Amino acid sequence: MSRYKHPSKKQKLAKKSERTKWAPFWTVPKIYGKGRRVHPGRHTSVKRSWRRTKTKV
């Protein structure tokens, strides 16, 4: 990728990076109940890695 990114492309990339984060920790007991221990990354909407899946930006 080039050194200088166009602002619109940079904004799109920033939005894509937001979608790769884990869900908040408080969603685990809300969904599964108090006793269940589950990783928050298990119920994020979109999981994407810069290595695995490329974006069409």
Buried (B, 14 or more C-beta within 10 A) or exposed (E): EEEEEEEEEEEBBEEBEEEBEEBEEEBBEEEEEEEEEBEBEEEBEEEBEEEEEEEEE
